[in-house]
Amino acid sequence: MKATLIIFNNYIFEEEVKMDFDKTMNFKVENENNVKYKEVLKEVYKALEEKGYNPVNQIVGYILSGDPTYITSHNDARNIIRKVERDELLEKMVKFYIGIEE
């Protein structure tokens, strides 16, 4: 099978021409900016808490759906969280959770 590399929005996808469900697709996140993910989450968490929301539930809702209305606009939290890509944020969270932080 022939593989094709696709670069889209700083992400590299390796795509096989024929769909082969016995193979695993390769997904690699290329992080070019040094956004402070922890600080972004803390700021958004604080803004959600101040408005009386359950911050964890709201952030999870945003990450899963991509819908920015899960995040309050209080203290510019909605714009702050949109400065980072959801998949990059999730990648950082998984790495932190399993103990392989960068």
C-alpha positions as CSV (number, residue, x, y, z in Angstrom):
1,M,0.0,0.0,0.0
2,K,1.1,3.5,-0.7
3,A,1.3,6.0,2.1
4,T,0.7,9.8,1.7
5,L,1.8,12.4,4.2
6,I,-0.6,15.2,4.7
7,I,0.3,18.4,6.7
8,F,-2.7,20.4,7.9
9,N,-2.6,23.1,10.6
10,N,0.8,22.0,11.9
11,Y,-0.3,18.3,12.1
12,I,1.2,15.5,10.1
13,F,-1.1,12.8,9.0
14,E,0.0,9.6,7.3
15,E,-2.7,8.4,5.1
16,E,-2.8,5.1,3.3
17,V,-4.5,5.2,-0.1
18,K,-6.5,2.0,0.5
19,M,-8.2,1.7,3.8
20,D,-6.7,-1.2,5.7
21,F,-8.3,-1.6,9.1
22,D,-5.5,-3.9,10.2
23,K,-3.1,-1.0,10.2
24,T,-2.8,1.8,12.7
25,M,-3.0,5.4,11.5
26,N,-0.1,7.6,12.7
27,F,-1.0,10.9,14.3
28,K,1.7,13.3,15.4
29,V,1.2,16.7,17.0
30,E,3.8,19.3,16.1
31,N,3.8,22.0,18.7
32,E,5.5,25.1,17.4
33,N,4.4,27.5,20.1
34,N,5.3,27.5,23.8
35,V,1.9,28.2,25.2
36,K,1.6,27.5,28.9
37,Y,-1.1,24.9,29.0
38,K,-1.2,24.6,32.8
39,E,-1.6,28.4,33.1
40,V,-4.4,28.4,30.5
41,L,-6.3,25.6,32.3
42,K,-5.8,27.4,35.7
43,E,-7.1,30.7,34.3
44,V,-10.1,29.1,32.7
45,Y,-10.8,26.9,35.8
46,K,-10.8,30.0,38.0
47,A,-13.1,31.9,35.7
48,L,-15.6,29.0,35.6
49,E,-15.4,28.6,39.3
50,E,-16.1,32.3,39.9
51,K,-19.2,32.1,37.8
52,G,-20.5,29.1,39.8
53,Y,-19.9,26.4,37.2
54,N,-18.3,23.0,37.7
55,P,-15.0,23.8,36.0
56,V,-13.9,20.2,35.3
57,N,-17.2,19.3,33.7
58,Q,-17.2,22.4,31.6
59,I,-13.6,22.0,30.4
60,V,-14.3,18.3,29.6
61,G,-17.4,19.3,27.6
62,Y,-15.3,21.8,25.7
63,I,-12.5,19.4,24.9
64,L,-14.9,16.7,23.7
65,S,-17.2,18.8,21.7
66,G,-15.1,21.8,20.6
67,D,-18.0,24.0,21.5
68,P,-16.6,27.2,23.1
69,T,-19.9,28.0,24.8
70,Y,-18.9,25.4,27.5
71,I,-16.4,28.0,28.6
72,T,-17.6,31.3,30.2
73,S,-16.5,34.6,28.6
74,H,-15.9,35.9,32.2
75,N,-12.3,37.2,32.4
76,D,-11.8,36.4,28.7
77,A,-11.6,32.6,29.6
78,R,-13.3,31.6,26.3
79,N,-10.7,33.4,24.2
80,I,-7.9,32.2,26.5
81,I,-8.7,28.5,26.1
82,R,-9.1,28.9,22.3
83,K,-5.4,30.0,22.1
84,V,-4.5,26.3,22.5
85,E,-5.6,23.4,20.3
86,R,-7.9,20.9,22.0
87,D,-5.9,17.9,20.8
88,E,-2.6,19.4,22.1
89,L,-4.3,20.2,25.4
90,L,-5.5,16.7,25.7
91,E,-2.1,15.3,24.8
92,K,-0.5,17.4,27.6
93,M,-3.1,16.2,30.0
94,V,-2.6,12.5,29.1
95,K,1.2,12.9,29.4
96,F,0.8,14.5,32.8
97,Y,-1.6,11.9,34.0
98,I,0.7,9.0,33.1
99,G,3.8,10.8,34.3
100,I,5.7,11.5,31.1
101,E,5.6,15.3,31.2
102,E,7.8,17.2,28.8
